[in-house]
Amino acid sequence: MSYAIEDLKKKLLEMYPEIKKHDISMGLDFSEAKNAYIIKFKKDVHELTTHLEKKDADDCMNGIECVYLGVQVSQFMKNFEIIEKE
């Protein structure tokens, strides 16, 4: 399956609207060496870098949520909710 990185980023932001809700920036690059997308979430001084396997990215483009990425996003959002309450 062929698609542009910007199309995948747009799809991920649609699937995980909490990223925009919490004003978190998301960087996305493809690593040939890992055959995976490298995703970097950042808010203020806090960062989380994770990866999305090519197959999972393909599934996302077909409307199937990636469980692993969903867990990463949820944990990241939870961490920021805790920080914001302090």
N, C-alpha and C positions, 0 to 999 in steps of 0.2 A: 504494500500500500504506500502510495506516495502523497505527501502533503507538506506544506511549508511549516516551518517552526511557528510562525505567527498564527497559523490556523490551529495548531495544537494548543498553543497558549490560550487562544480565544476559547477553545472548547473546554479546557481545564478551568478557566475562570467562570464559564457558564455552569459547569458541574459543581464547582466549589465556590458559591457566591460569598461565602464568609471571608474569603481572601480580600475581596474589595471592601466588604462591610467593615473589616478591621483595618483597612488602609495599609495592607501589607503588599510590598512590591514583590514581584515574582520574575526572576530571570530564568531563561530556558535556553540551553545549548545542547547540541548532540555531540556525544563522545564516540568517535569511530573506534577507539581502543576498547571501550566498554560495550559498544553497540547498544547504548542506552542514552536517554536524555538526562541531563543533569539539571536539576531544578534547585534554584536558590531563592528561599523566602527571606525577606528582610523587613524589619521594622525598627526604626531608631538604631540602636547599637546591637540589636539581637538578630542573629542569622541562623538559618537551618539549611543545610545542603542535603539533598536526597537525590535518588535516581528513579527513573521510570524506564523499565525495560521496553524495548522496541515493540514487543508483542502487546504489552499493556497499553502503550501509546496508540497502537493500531486499534485496540479494543475501545479506547476512549473516543477515538475519532468515529467509531461506529455506535457511540452512545452507551457503552458499557463502562460503568465506573470501576476503577482499579481499587481493590480493597486495601492494598498496601499503601497507596498514595492517600487514600481517604483517612487511614489511621494516622499517617504522618501529618496531614493537614489538621485533623482534629486535635492531635496532641499539641501542635504548634499554636492553634487558636486557644486551647485551654491554658497553655502557658501564658499567653498574652492577656487572657481574661484575669488570671491570677495577678499578674503584674499591674494591670489597670485598676484593680480593686484596692491595692495597697496604698 
